[in-house]
Amino acid sequence: MAPPHGMTNPVTLDVPVGLPRIINVATLKAMLGANSRDVAFRKSVDEERWAICSDNYPVDLEDRTQVFKIREWAILS
């Protein structure tokens, strides 16, 4: 069952050994098993709104302030 509107299910990912520190949103979607057509959103620490991310948007796996949302999942980088 999907969470209530606006709510997300946080996800913890096991990062494969050898994966570079910086990946892109397309790689993040693949790691989650999401469809390539799924829209990804990002939220900055100082922003209140979610922004749409292109598939080539960089994801820093060591930056704990990055938050992404794909479908009902929220990914804390």
PDB file of N, H, CA, C and O in Angstrom:
ATOM      1  N   MET A   1       0.845  -1.175   0.000  1.00  0.00           N
ATOM      2  CA  MET A   1       0.000   0.000   0.000  1.00  0.00           C
ATOM      3  C   MET A   1       0.890   1.237   0.000  1.00  0.00           C
ATOM      4  O   MET A   1       1.903   1.285   0.697  1.00  0.00           O
ATOM      5  N   ALA A   2       0.508   2.218  -0.775  1.00  0.00           N
ATOM      6  H   ALA A   2      -0.315   2.179  -1.341  1.00  0.00           H
ATOM      7  CA  ALA A   2       1.284   3.458  -0.871  1.00  0.00           C
ATOM      8  C   ALA A   2       1.080   4.295   0.391  1.00  0.00           C
ATOM      9  O   ALA A   2       0.013   4.246   1.003  1.00  0.00           O
ATOM     10  N   PRO A   3       2.092   5.057   0.778  1.00  0.00           N
ATOM     11  CA  PRO A   3       1.960   5.929   1.944  1.00  0.00           C
ATOM     12  C   PRO A   3       1.004   7.079   1.634  1.00  0.00           C
ATOM     13  O   PRO A   3       0.736   7.351   0.463  1.00  0.00           O
ATOM     14  N   PRO A   4       0.482   7.761   2.661  1.00  0.00           N
ATOM     15  CA  PRO A   4      -0.390   8.911   2.433  1.00  0.00           C
ATOM     16  C   PRO A   4       0.299   9.958   1.571  1.00  0.00           C
ATOM     17  O   PRO A   4       1.527  10.044   1.545  1.00  0.00           O
ATOM     18  N   HIS A   5      -0.499  10.753   0.869  1.00  0.00           N
ATOM     19  H   HIS A   5      -1.497  10.683   0.890  1.00  0.00           H
ATOM     20  CA  HIS A   5       0.034  11.780  -0.034  1.00  0.00           C
ATOM     21  C   HIS A   5       1.068  12.652   0.677  1.00  0.00           C
ATOM     22  O   HIS A   5       0.829  13.149   1.777  1.00  0.00           O
ATOM     23  N   GLY A   6       2.213  12.828   0.033  1.00  0.00           N
ATOM     24  H   GLY A   6       2.407  12.425  -0.862  1.00  0.00           H
ATOM     25  CA  GLY A   6       3.274  13.659   0.596  1.00  0.00           C
ATOM     26  C   GLY A   6       4.211  12.915   1.523  1.00  0.00           C
ATOM     27  O   GLY A   6       5.268  13.438   1.875  1.00  0.00           O
ATOM     28  N   MET A   7       3.853  11.714   1.923  1.00  0.00           N
ATOM     29  H   MET A   7       2.995  11.289   1.637  1.00  0.00           H
ATOM     30  CA  MET A   7       4.702  10.934   2.817  1.00  0.00           C
ATOM     31  C   MET A   7       5.602  10.030   1.979  1.00  0.00           C
ATOM     32  O   MET A   7       5.282   9.725   0.830  1.00  0.00           O
ATOM     33  N   THR A   8       6.714   9.607   2.546  1.00  0.00           N
ATOM     34  H   THR A   8       6.974   9.854   3.479  1.00  0.00           H
ATOM     35  CA  THR A   8       7.650   8.742   1.837  1.00  0.00           C
ATOM     36  C   THR A   8       8.099   7.618   2.747  1.00  0.00           C
ATOM     37  O   THR A   8       7.957   7.689   3.968  1.00  0.00           O
ATOM     38  N   ASN A   9       8.641   6.582   2.135  1.00  0.00           N
ATOM     39  H   ASN A   9       8.756   6.524   1.144  1.00  0.00           H
ATOM     40  CA  ASN A   9       9.253   5.480   2.864  1.00  0.00           C
ATOM     41  C   ASN A   9      10.763   5.617   2.702  1.00  0.00           C
ATOM     42  O   ASN A   9      11.264   5.418   1.596  1.00  0.00           O
ATOM     43  N   PRO A  10      11.517   5.951   3.765  1.00  0.00           N
ATOM     44  CA  PRO A  10      12.976   6.046   3.633  1.00  0.00           C
ATOM     45  C   PRO A  10      13.579   4.705   3.242  1.00  0.00           C
ATOM     46  O   PRO A  10      13.107   3.650   3.666  1.00  0.00           O
ATOM     47  N   VAL A  11      14.620   4.758   2.436  1.00  0.00           N
ATOM     48  H   VAL A  11      15.003   5.615   2.091  1.00  0.00           H
ATOM     49  CA  VAL A  11      15.297   3.560   1.952  1.00  0.00           C
ATOM     50  C   VAL A  11      16.771   3.652   2.314  1.00  0.00           C
ATOM     51  O   VAL A  11      17.385   4.712   2.195  1.00  0.00           O
ATOM     52  N   THR A  12      17.331   2.535   2.755  1.00  0.00           N
ATOM     53  H   THR A  12      16.832   1.674   2.851  1.00  0.00           H
ATOM     54  CA  THR A  12      18.765   2.441   2.981  1.00  0.00           C
ATOM     55  C   THR A  12      19.334   1.547   1.895  1.00  0.00           C
ATOM     56  O   THR A  12      18.848   0.437   1.676  1.00  0.00           O
ATOM     57  N   LEU A  13      20.366   2.034   1.216  1.00  0.00           N
ATOM     58  H   LEU A  13      20.760   2.935   1.394  1.00  0.00           H
ATOM     59  CA  LEU A  13      20.989   1.271   0.136  1.00  0.00           C
ATOM     60  C   LEU A  13      22.349   0.763   0.558  1.00  0.00           C
ATOM     61  O   LEU A  13      23.100   1.461   1.239  1.00  0.00           O
ATOM     62  N   ASP A  14      22.665  -0.456   0.152  1.00  0.00           N
ATOM     63  H   ASP A  14      22.055  -1.024  -0.401  1.00  0.00           H
ATOM     64  CA  ASP A  14      24.022  -0.967   0.290  1.00  0.00           C
ATOM     65  C   ASP A  14      24.758  -0.560  -0.971  1.00  0.00           C
ATOM     66  O   ASP A  14      24.427  -1.016  -2.065  1.00  0.00           O
ATOM     67  N   VAL A  15      25.753   0.296  -0.822  1.00  0.00           N
ATOM     68  H   VAL A  15      26.022   0.667   0.067  1.00  0.00           H
ATOM     69  CA  VAL A  15      26.498   0.790  -1.971  1.00  0.00           C
ATOM     70  C   VAL A  15      27.536  -0.255  -2.363  1.00  0.00           C
ATOM     71  O   VAL A  15      28.361  -0.655  -1.541  1.00  0.00           O
ATOM     72  N   PRO A  16      27.494  -0.698  -3.623  1.00  0.00           N
ATOM     73  CA  PRO A  16      28.466  -1.709  -4.063  1.00  0.00           C
ATOM     74  C   PRO A  16      29.901  -1.195  -3.965  1.00  0.00           C
ATOM     75  O   PRO A  16      30.172  -0.018  -4.204  1.00  0.00           O
ATOM     76  N   VAL A  17      30.802  -2.090  -3.613  1.00  0.00           N
ATOM     77  H   VAL A  17      30.582  -3.046  -3.420  1.00  0.00           H
ATOM     78  CA  VAL A  17      32.223  -1.755  -3.534  1.00  0.00           C
ATOM     79  C   VAL A  17      32.701  -1.319  -4.913  1.00  0.00           C
ATOM     80  O   VAL A  17      32.359  -1.940  -5.919  1.00  0.00           O
ATOM     81  N   GLY A  18      33.485  -0.262  -4.958  1.00  0.00           N
ATOM     82  H   GLY A  18      33.763   0.243  -4.140  1.00  0.00           H
ATOM     83  CA  GLY A  18      34.032   0.214  -6.215  1.00  0.00           C
ATOM     84  C   GLY A  18      33.165   1.249  -6.919  1.00  0.00           C
ATOM     85  O   GLY A  18      33.587   1.829  -7.919  1.00  0.00           O
ATOM     86  N   LEU A  19      31.957   1.488  -6.410  1.00  0.00           N
ATOM     87  H   LEU A  19      31.615   1.017  -5.597  1.00  0.00           H
ATOM     88  CA  LEU A  19      31.102   2.503  -7.015  1.00  0.00           C
ATOM     89  C   LEU A  19      31.686   3.872  -6.723  1.00  0.00           C
ATOM     90  O   LEU A  19      32.057   4.148  -5.582  1.00  0.00           O
ATOM     91  N   PRO A  20      31.779   4.741  -7.727  1.00  0.00           N
ATOM     92  CA  PRO A  20      32.352   6.063  -7.483  1.00  0.00           C
ATOM     93  C   PRO A  20      31.517   6.852  -6.480  1.00  0.00           C
ATOM     94  O   PRO A  20      30.334   6.572  -6.282  1.00  0.00           O
ATOM     95  N   ARG A  21      32.141   7.829  -5.859  1.00  0.00           N
ATOM     96  H   ARG A  21      33.101   8.056  -6.019  1.00  0.00           H
ATOM     97  CA  ARG A  21      31.449   8.664  -4.873  1.00  0.00           C
ATOM     98  C   ARG A  21      30.311   9.446  -5.526  1.00  0.00           C
ATOM     99  O   ARG A  21      29.243   9.604  -4.934  1.00  0.00           O
ATOM    100  N   ILE A  22      30.540   9.932  -6.744  1.00  0.00           N
ATOM    101  H   ILE A  22      31.408   9.804  -7.225  1.00  0.00           H
ATOM    102  CA  ILE A  22      29.544  10.712  -7.464  1.00  0.00           C
ATOM    103  C   ILE A  22      28.921   9.831  -8.545  1.00  0.00           C
ATOM    104  O   ILE A  22      29.616   9.346  -9.438  1.00  0.00           O
ATOM    105  N   ILE A  23      27.610   9.628  -8.458  1.00  0.00           N
ATOM    106  H   ILE A  23      27.045  10.022  -7.733  1.00  0.00           H
ATOM    107  CA  ILE A  23      26.857   8.911  -9.491  1.00  0.00           C
ATOM    108  C   ILE A  23      25.810   9.886 -10.017  1.00  0.00           C
ATOM    109  O   ILE A  23      25.773  11.040  -9.589  1.00  0.00           O
ATOM    110  N   ASN A  24      24.967   9.444 -10.931  1.00  0.00           N
ATOM    111  H   ASN A  24      24.997   8.506 -11.278  1.00  0.00           H
ATOM    112  CA  ASN A  24      23.894  10.312 -11.398  1.00  0.00           C
ATOM    113  C   ASN A  24      22.538   9.721 -11.009  1.00  0.00           C
ATOM    114  O   ASN A  24      22.457   8.591 -10.527  1.00  0.00           O
ATOM    115  N   VAL A  25      21.494  10.489 -11.222  1.00  0.00           N
ATOM    116  H   VAL A  25      21.561  11.407 -11.613  1.00  0.00           H
ATOM    117  CA  VAL A  25      20.146  10.066 -10.830  1.00  0.00           C
ATOM    118  C   VAL A  25      19.735   8.802 -11.582  1.00  0.00           C
ATOM    119  O   VAL A  25      19.050   7.951 -11.013  1.00  0.00           O
ATOM    120  N   ALA A  26      20.135   8.658 -12.841  1.00  0.00           N
ATOM    121  H   ALA A  26      20.691   9.349 -13.303  1.00  0.00           H
ATOM    122  CA  ALA A  26      19.800   7.450 -13.603  1.00  0.00           C
ATOM    123  C   ALA A  26      20.368   6.202 -12.925  1.00  0.00           C
ATOM    124  O   ALA A  26      19.701   5.170 -12.865  1.00  0.00           O
ATOM    125  N   THR A  27      21.602   6.296 -12.416  1.00  0.00           N
ATOM    126  H   THR A  27      22.144   7.134 -12.465  1.00  0.00           H
ATOM    127  CA  THR A  27      22.216   5.167 -11.703  1.00  0.00           C
ATOM    128  C   THR A  27      21.482   4.895 -10.398  1.00  0.00           C
ATOM    129  O   THR A  27      21.269   3.739 -10.033  1.00  0.00           O
ATOM    130  N   LEU A  28      21.094   5.954  -9.694  1.00  0.00           N
ATOM    131  H   LEU A  28      21.268   6.893  -9.990  1.00  0.00           H
ATOM    132  CA  LEU A  28      20.335   5.798  -8.451  1.00  0.00           C
ATOM    133  C   LEU A  28      19.016   5.084  -8.720  1.00  0.00           C
ATOM    134  O   LEU A  28      18.630   4.193  -7.963  1.00  0.00           O
ATOM    135  N   LYS A  29      18.321   5.466  -9.791  1.00  0.00           N
ATOM    136  H   LYS A  29      18.635   6.190 -10.406  1.00  0.00           H
ATOM    137  CA  LYS A  29      17.067   4.792 -10.166  1.00  0.00           C
ATOM    138  C   LYS A  29      17.305   3.312 -10.426  1.00  0.00           C
ATOM    139  O   LYS A  29      16.531   2.465  -9.979  1.00  0.00           O
ATOM    140  N   ALA A  30      18.376   3.001 -11.149  1.00  0.00           N
ATOM    141  H   ALA A  30      19.005   3.689 -11.511  1.00  0.00           H
ATOM    142  CA  ALA A  30      18.688   1.598 -11.447  1.00  0.00           C
ATOM    143  C   ALA A  30      18.973   0.815 -10.175  1.00  0.00           C
ATOM    144  O   ALA A  30      18.550  -0.335 -10.048  1.00  0.00           O
ATOM    145  N   MET A  31      19.685   1.425  -9.230  1.00  0.00           N
ATOM    146  H   MET A  31      20.027   2.358  -9.333  1.00  0.00           H
ATOM    147  CA  MET A  31      19.983   0.756  -7.962  1.00  0.00           C
ATOM    148  C   MET A  31      18.710   0.455  -7.171  1.00  0.00           C
ATOM    149  O   MET A  31      18.652  -0.527  -6.431  1.00  0.00           O
ATOM    150  N   LEU A  32      17.691   1.304  -7.332  1.00  0.00           N
ATOM    151  H   LEU A  32      17.739   2.101  -7.934  1.00  0.00           H
ATOM    152  CA  LEU A  32      16.428   1.112  -6.632  1.00  0.00           C
ATOM    153  C   LEU A  32      15.467   0.190  -7.365  1.00  0.00           C
ATOM    154  O   LEU A  32      14.462  -0.243  -6.801  1.00  0.00           O
ATOM    155  N   GLY A  33      15.774  -0.108  -8.613  1.00  0.00           N
ATOM    156  H   GLY A  33      16.590   0.244  -9.071  1.00  0.00           H
ATOM    157  CA  GLY A  33      14.866  -0.914  -9.410  1.00  0.00           C
ATOM    158  C   GLY A  33      13.710  -0.094  -9.958  1.00  0.00           C
ATOM    159  O   GLY A  33      12.692  -0.646 -10.375  1.00  0.00           O
ATOM    160  N   ALA A  34      13.868   1.229  -9.958  1.00  0.00           N
ATOM    161  H   ALA A  34      14.695   1.678  -9.620  1.00  0.00           H
ATOM    162  CA  ALA A  34      12.825   2.107 -10.487  1.00  0.00           C
ATOM    163  C   ALA A  34      12.893   2.117 -12.004  1.00  0.00           C
ATOM    164  O   ALA A  34      13.928   1.808 -12.596  1.00  0.00           O
ATOM    165  N   ASN A  35      11.792   2.471 -12.618  1.00  0.00           N
ATOM    166  H   ASN A  35      10.951   2.722 -12.138  1.00  0.00           H
ATOM    167  CA  ASN A  35      11.714   2.573 -14.066  1.00  0.00           C
ATOM    168  C   ASN A  35      12.467   3.814 -14.529  1.00  0.00           C
ATOM    169  O   ASN A  35      12.469   4.829 -13.833  1.00  0.00           O
ATOM    170  N   SER A  36      13.098   3.749 -15.681  1.00  0.00           N
ATOM    171  H   SER A  36      13.097   2.924 -16.247  1.00  0.00           H
ATOM    172  CA  SER A  36      13.834   4.909 -16.194  1.00  0.00           C
ATOM    173  C   SER A  36      12.909   6.092 -16.463  1.00  0.00           C
ATOM    174  O   SER A  36      13.368   7.233 -16.514  1.00  0.00           O
ATOM    175  N   ARG A  37      11.615   5.836 -16.634  1.00  0.00           N
ATOM    176  H   ARG A  37      11.242   4.910 -16.592  1.00  0.00           H
ATOM    177  CA  ARG A  37      10.653   6.925 -16.860  1.00  0.00           C
ATOM    178  C   ARG A  37      10.156   7.554 -15.562  1.00  0.00           C
ATOM    179  O   ARG A  37       9.479   8.582 -15.599  1.00  0.00           O
ATOM    180  N   ASP A  38      10.481   6.954 -14.408  1.00  0.00           N
ATOM    181  H   ASP A  38      11.031   6.119 -14.377  1.00  0.00           H
ATOM    182  CA  ASP A  38      10.069   7.535 -13.131  1.00  0.00           C
ATOM    183  C   ASP A  38      10.752   8.882 -12.931  1.00  0.00           C
ATOM    184  O   ASP A  38      11.921   9.055 -13.277  1.00  0.00           O
ATOM    185  N   VAL A  39      10.025   9.815 -12.379  1.00  0.00           N
ATOM    186  H   VAL A  39       9.076   9.674 -12.097  1.00  0.00           H
ATOM    187  CA  VAL A  39      10.557  11.148 -12.126  1.00  0.00           C
ATOM    188  C   VAL A  39      11.253  11.161 -10.768  1.00  0.00           C
ATOM    189  O   VAL A  39      10.725  10.645  -9.783  1.00  0.00           O
ATOM    190  N   ALA A  40      12.430  11.750 -10.730  1.00  0.00           N
ATOM    191  H   ALA A  40      12.859  12.169 -11.530  1.00  0.00           H
ATOM    192  CA  ALA A  40      13.170  11.893  -9.478  1.00  0.00           C
ATOM    193  C   ALA A  40      13.093  13.344  -9.029  1.00  0.00           C
ATOM    194  O   ALA A  40      13.133  14.266  -9.843  1.00  0.00           O
ATOM    195  N   PHE A  41      12.982  13.529  -7.720  1.00  0.00           N
ATOM    196  H   PHE A  41      12.950  12.780  -7.059  1.00  0.00           H
ATOM    197  CA  PHE A  41      12.931  14.857  -7.127  1.00  0.00           C
ATOM    198  C   PHE A  41      14.074  14.992  -6.130  1.00  0.00           C
ATOM    199  O   PHE A  41      14.529  14.000  -5.561  1.00  0.00           O
ATOM    200  N   ARG A  42      14.531  16.205  -5.921  1.00  0.00           N
ATOM    201  H   ARG A  42      14.162  17.012  -6.383  1.00  0.00           H
ATOM    202  CA  ARG A  42      15.559  16.451  -4.913  1.00  0.00           C
ATOM    203  C   ARG A  42      15.090  17.592  -4.019  1.00  0.00           C
ATOM    204  O   ARG A  42      14.336  18.471  -4.435  1.00  0.00           O
ATOM    205  N   LYS A  43      15.559  17.549  -2.790  1.00  0.00           N
ATOM    206  H   LYS A  43      16.172  16.835  -2.452  1.00  0.00           H
ATOM    207  CA  LYS A  43      15.234  18.588  -1.829  1.00  0.00           C
ATOM    208  C   LYS A  43      16.514  19.021  -1.152  1.00  0.00           C
ATOM    209  O   LYS A  43      17.242  18.198  -0.596  1.00  0.00           O
ATOM    210  N   SER A  44      16.787  20.297  -1.199  1.00  0.00           N
ATOM    211  H   SER A  44      16.196  20.966  -1.651  1.00  0.00           H
ATOM    212  CA  SER A  44      17.980  20.849  -0.578  1.00  0.00           C
ATOM    213  C   SER A  44      17.677  21.180   0.879  1.00  0.00           C
ATOM    214  O   SER A  44      16.519  21.357   1.257  1.00  0.00           O
ATOM    215  N   VAL A  45      18.708  21.260   1.680  1.00  0.00           N
ATOM    216  H   VAL A  45      19.649  21.116   1.374  1.00  0.00           H
ATOM    217  CA  VAL A  45      18.541  21.544   3.107  1.00  0.00           C
ATOM    218  C   VAL A  45      17.808  22.868   3.322  1.00  0.00           C
ATOM    219  O   VAL A  45      16.942  22.962   4.191  1.00  0.00           O
ATOM    220  N   ASP A  46      18.146  23.880   2.542  1.00  0.00           N
ATOM    221  H   ASP A  46      18.849  23.803   1.836  1.00  0.00           H
ATOM    222  CA  ASP A  46      17.562  25.202   2.750  1.00  0.00           C
ATOM    223  C   ASP A  46      16.331  25.475   1.886  1.00  0.00           C
ATOM    224  O   ASP A  46      15.857  26.611   1.843  1.00  0.00           O
ATOM    225  N   GLU A  47      15.808  24.471   1.205  1.00  0.00           N
ATOM    226  H   GLU A  47      16.193  23.548   1.240  1.00  0.00           H
ATOM    227  CA  GLU A  47      14.614  24.634   0.384  1.00  0.00           C
ATOM    228  C   GLU A  47      13.463  23.861   0.989  1.00  0.00           C
ATOM    229  O   GLU A  47      13.665  22.843   1.650  1.00  0.00           O
ATOM    230  N   GLU A  48      12.261  24.345   0.763  1.00  0.00           N
ATOM    231  H   GLU A  48      12.097  25.173   0.226  1.00  0.00           H
ATOM    232  CA  GLU A  48      11.079  23.657   1.267  1.00  0.00           C
ATOM    233  C   GLU A  48      10.373  22.841   0.192  1.00  0.00           C
ATOM    234  O   GLU A  48       9.592  21.943   0.505  1.00  0.00           O
ATOM    235  N   ARG A  49      10.644  23.146  -1.063  1.00  0.00           N
ATOM    236  H   ARG A  49      11.279  23.876  -1.317  1.00  0.00           H
ATOM    237  CA  ARG A  49       9.972  22.466  -2.169  1.00  0.00           C
ATOM    238  C   ARG A  49      10.873  21.411  -2.795  1.00  0.00           C
ATOM    239  O   ARG A  49      12.098  21.473  -2.697  1.00  0.00           O
ATOM    240  N   TRP A  50      10.230  20.438  -3.441  1.00  0.00           N
ATOM    241  H   TRP A  50       9.235  20.388  -3.521  1.00  0.00           H
ATOM    242  CA  TRP A  50      10.939  19.415  -4.189  1.00  0.00           C
ATOM    243  C   TRP A  50      11.154  19.922  -5.608  1.00  0.00           C
ATOM    244  O   TRP A  50      10.253  20.529  -6.187  1.00  0.00           O
ATOM    245  N   ALA A  51      12.334  19.684  -6.179  1.00  0.00           N
ATOM    246  H   ALA A  51      13.066  19.191  -5.709  1.00  0.00           H
ATOM    247  CA  ALA A  51      12.652  20.075  -7.556  1.00  0.00           C
ATOM    248  C   ALA A  51      12.858  18.810  -8.394  1.00  0.00           C
ATOM    249  O   ALA A  51      13.406  17.819  -7.910  1.00  0.00           O
ATOM    250  N   ILE A  52      12.422  18.854  -9.634  1.00  0.00           N
ATOM    251  H   ILE A  52      11.977  19.659 -10.026  1.00  0.00           H
ATOM    252  CA  ILE A  52      12.607  17.719 -10.536  1.00  0.00           C
ATOM    253  C   ILE A  52      14.077  17.631 -10.925  1.00  0.00           C
ATOM    254  O   ILE A  52      14.714  18.643 -11.217  1.00  0.00           O
ATOM    255  N   CYS A  53      14.608  16.407 -10.925  1.00  0.00           N
ATOM    256  H   CYS A  53      14.090  15.585 -10.687  1.00  0.00           H
ATOM    257  CA  CYS A  53      16.008  16.163 -11.295  1.00  0.00           C
ATOM    258  C   CYS A  53      16.072  15.484 -12.653  1.00  0.00           C
ATOM    259  O   CYS A  53      15.292  14.575 -12.938  1.00  0.00           O
ATOM    260  N   SER A  54      16.989  15.921 -13.476  1.00  0.00           N
ATOM    261  H   SER A  54      17.623  16.659 -13.244  1.00  0.00           H
ATOM    262  CA  SER A  54      17.243  15.206 -14.725  1.00  0.00           C
ATOM    263  C   SER A  54      18.050  13.952 -14.397  1.00  0.00           C
ATOM    264  O   SER A  54      18.639  13.846 -13.321  1.00  0.00           O
ATOM    265  N   ASP A  55      18.070  13.008 -15.329  1.00  0.00           N
ATOM    266  H   ASP A  55      17.591  13.093 -16.203  1.00  0.00           H
ATOM    267  CA  ASP A  55      18.802  11.761 -15.098  1.00  0.00           C
ATOM    268  C   ASP A  55      20.308  11.973 -14.959  1.00  0.00           C
ATOM    269  O   ASP A  55      20.999  11.124 -14.395  1.00  0.00           O
ATOM    270  N   ASN A  56      20.821  13.084 -15.462  1.00  0.00           N
ATOM    271  H   ASN A  56      20.259  13.773 -15.920  1.00  0.00           H
ATOM    272  CA  ASN A  56      22.269  13.311 -15.350  1.00  0.00           C
ATOM    273  C   ASN A  56      22.634  14.170 -14.139  1.00  0.00           C
ATOM    274  O   ASN A  56      23.791  14.565 -14.000  1.00  0.00           O
ATOM    275  N   TYR A  57      21.677  14.466 -13.265  1.00  0.00           N
ATOM    276  H   TYR A  57      20.737  14.145 -13.378  1.00  0.00           H
ATOM    277  CA  TYR A  57      21.946  15.255 -12.059  1.00  0.00           C
ATOM    278  C   TYR A  57      22.880  14.453 -11.142  1.00  0.00           C
ATOM    279  O   TYR A  57      22.629  13.272 -10.902  1.00  0.00           O
ATOM    280  N   PRO A  58      23.951  15.073 -10.624  1.00  0.00           N
ATOM    281  CA  PRO A  58      24.913  14.338  -9.786  1.00  0.00           C
ATOM    282  C   PRO A  58      24.384  14.030  -8.387  1.00  0.00           C
ATOM    283  O   PRO A  58      23.712  14.851  -7.761  1.00  0.00           O
ATOM    284  N   VAL A  59      24.701  12.839  -7.921  1.00  0.00           N
ATOM    285  H   VAL A  59      25.247  12.172  -8.430  1.00  0.00           H
ATOM    286  CA  VAL A  59      24.362  12.395  -6.569  1.00  0.00           C
ATOM    287  C   VAL A  59      25.669  12.074  -5.861  1.00  0.00           C
ATOM    288  O   VAL A  59      26.403  11.179  -6.282  1.00  0.00           O
ATOM    289  N   ASP A  60      25.961  12.795  -4.792  1.00  0.00           N
ATOM    290  H   ASP A  60      25.365  13.521  -4.450  1.00  0.00           H
ATOM    291  CA  ASP A  60      27.165  12.556  -3.999  1.00  0.00           C
ATOM    292  C   ASP A  60      26.788  11.580  -2.884  1.00  0.00           C
ATOM    293  O   ASP A  60      26.054  11.936  -1.962  1.00  0.00           O
ATOM    294  N   LEU A  61      27.283  10.372  -2.971  1.00  0.00           N
ATOM    295  H   LEU A  61      27.879  10.083  -3.720  1.00  0.00           H
ATOM    296  CA  LEU A  61      26.912   9.334  -2.008  1.00  0.00           C
ATOM    297  C   LEU A  61      27.426   9.596  -0.603  1.00  0.00           C
ATOM    298  O   LEU A  61      26.998   8.935   0.343  1.00  0.00           O
ATOM    299  N   GLU A  62      28.341  10.554  -0.449  1.00  0.00           N
ATOM    300  H   GLU A  62      28.689  11.091  -1.218  1.00  0.00           H
ATOM    301  CA  GLU A  62      28.867  10.868   0.877  1.00  0.00           C
ATOM    302  C   GLU A  62      28.292  12.165   1.447  1.00  0.00           C
ATOM    303  O   GLU A  62      28.619  12.545   2.572  1.00  0.00           O
ATOM    304  N   ASP A  63      27.452  12.835   0.690  1.00  0.00           N
ATOM    305  H   ASP A  63      27.187  12.527  -0.224  1.00  0.00           H
ATOM    306  CA  ASP A  63      26.834  14.081   1.150  1.00  0.00           C
ATOM    307  C   ASP A  63      25.512  13.757   1.842  1.00  0.00           C
ATOM    308  O   ASP A  63      24.505  13.504   1.181  1.00  0.00           O
ATOM    309  N   ARG A  64      25.521  13.765   3.163  1.00  0.00           N
ATOM    310  H   ARG A  64      26.339  13.970   3.700  1.00  0.00           H
ATOM    311  CA  ARG A  64      24.346  13.375   3.953  1.00  0.00           C
ATOM    312  C   ARG A  64      23.231  14.421   3.933  1.00  0.00           C
ATOM    313  O   ARG A  64      22.156  14.187   4.486  1.00  0.00           O
ATOM    314  N   THR A  65      23.476  15.572   3.300  1.00  0.00           N
ATOM    315  H   THR A  65      24.349  15.762   2.851  1.00  0.00           H
ATOM    316  CA  THR A  65      22.433  16.601   3.242  1.00  0.00           C
ATOM    317  C   THR A  65      21.538  16.444   2.020  1.00  0.00           C
ATOM    318  O   THR A  65      20.482  17.074   1.952  1.00  0.00           O
ATOM    319  N   GLN A  66      21.936  15.614   1.050  1.00  0.00           N
ATOM    320  H   GLN A  66      22.793  15.102   1.105  1.00  0.00           H
ATOM    321  CA  GLN A  66      21.126  15.416  -0.150  1.00  0.00           C
ATOM    322  C   GLN A  66      19.964  14.480   0.150  1.00  0.00           C
ATOM    323  O   GLN A  66      20.137  13.438   0.782  1.00  0.00           O
ATOM    324  N   VAL A  67      18.771  14.868  -0.313  1.00  0.00           N
ATOM    325  H   VAL A  67      18.630  15.715  -0.826  1.00  0.00           H
ATOM    326  CA  VAL A  67      17.582  14.035  -0.162  1.00  0.00           C
ATOM    327  C   VAL A  67      16.920  13.945  -1.531  1.00  0.00           C
ATOM    328  O   VAL A  67      16.682  14.961  -2.185  1.00  0.00           O
ATOM    329  N   PHE A  68      16.625  12.716  -1.957  1.00  0.00           N
ATOM    330  H   PHE A  68      16.818  11.891  -1.426  1.00  0.00           H
ATOM    331  CA  PHE A  68      15.970  12.474  -3.247  1.00  0.00           C
ATOM    332  C   PHE A  68      14.687  11.686  -3.010  1.00  0.00           C
ATOM    333  O   PHE A  68      14.563  10.945  -2.035  1.00  0.00           O
ATOM    334  N   LYS A  69      13.745  11.863  -3.917  1.00  0.00           N
ATOM    335  H   LYS A  69      13.846  12.465  -4.709  1.00  0.00           H
ATOM    336  CA  LYS A  69      12.484  11.119  -3.831  1.00  0.00           C
ATOM    337  C   LYS A  69      12.169  10.563  -5.218  1.00  0.00           C
ATOM    338  O   LYS A  69      12.136  11.295  -6.207  1.00  0.00           O
ATOM    339  N   ILE A  70      11.940   9.252  -5.266  1.00  0.00           N
ATOM    340  H   ILE A  70      11.967   8.657  -4.462  1.00  0.00           H
ATOM    341  CA  ILE A  70      11.533   8.568  -6.488  1.00  0.00           C
ATOM    342  C   ILE A  70      10.354   7.682  -6.103  1.00  0.00           C
ATOM    343  O   ILE A  70      10.458   6.845  -5.206  1.00  0.00           O
ATOM    344  N   ARG A  71       9.245   7.874  -6.785  1.00  0.00           N
ATOM    345  H   ARG A  71       9.161   8.554  -7.513  1.00  0.00           H
ATOM    346  CA  ARG A  71       7.997   7.205  -6.405  1.00  0.00           C
ATOM    347  C   ARG A  71       7.705   7.521  -4.946  1.00  0.00           C
ATOM    348  O   ARG A  71       7.685   8.687  -4.553  1.00  0.00           O
ATOM    349  N   GLU A  72       7.479   6.486  -4.142  1.00  0.00           N
ATOM    350  H   GLU A  72       7.495   5.539  -4.461  1.00  0.00           H
ATOM    351  CA  GLU A  72       7.183   6.711  -2.716  1.00  0.00           C
ATOM    352  C   GLU A  72       8.410   6.576  -1.847  1.00  0.00           C
ATOM    353  O   GLU A  72       8.306   6.598  -0.621  1.00  0.00           O
ATOM    354  N   TRP A  73       9.587   6.435  -2.466  1.00  0.00           N
ATOM    355  H   TRP A  73       9.672   6.417  -3.462  1.00  0.00           H
ATOM    356  CA  TRP A  73      10.823   6.276  -1.687  1.00  0.00           C
ATOM    357  C   TRP A  73      11.512   7.600  -1.475  1.00  0.00           C
ATOM    358  O   TRP A  73      11.527   8.452  -2.363  1.00  0.00           O
ATOM    359  N   ALA A  74      12.077   7.773  -0.315  1.00  0.00           N
ATOM    360  H   ALA A  74      12.065   7.081   0.406  1.00  0.00           H
ATOM    361  CA  ALA A  74      12.945   8.918  -0.044  1.00  0.00           C
ATOM    362  C   ALA A  74      14.338   8.358   0.183  1.00  0.00           C
ATOM    363  O   ALA A  74      14.527   7.445   0.987  1.00  0.00           O
ATOM    364  N   ILE A  75      15.301   8.904  -0.522  1.00  0.00           N
ATOM    365  H   ILE A  75      15.147   9.645  -1.175  1.00  0.00           H
ATOM    366  CA  ILE A  75      16.670   8.409  -0.430  1.00  0.00           C
ATOM    367  C   ILE A  75      17.529   9.494   0.199  1.00  0.00           C
ATOM    368  O   ILE A  75      17.659  10.590  -0.345  1.00  0.00           O
ATOM    369  N   LEU A  76      18.099   9.188   1.323  1.00  0.00           N
ATOM    370  H   LEU A  76      17.992   8.298   1.765  1.00  0.00           H
ATOM    371  CA  LEU A  76      19.005  10.098   1.986  1.00  0.00           C
ATOM    372  C   LEU A  76      20.394   9.719   1.529  1.00  0.00           C
ATOM    373  O   LEU A  76      20.865   8.625   1.841  1.00  0.00           O
ATOM    374  N   SER A  77      21.055  10.581   0.809  1.00  0.00           N
ATOM    375  H   SER A  77      20.673  11.470   0.555  1.00  0.00           H
ATOM    376  CA  SER A  77      22.349  10.269   0.218  1.00  0.00           C
ATOM    377  C   SER A  77      23.396  10.008   1.287  1.00  0.00           C
ATOM    378  O   SER A  77      24.550   9.728   0.965  1.00  0.00           O
TER     379      SER A  77
END
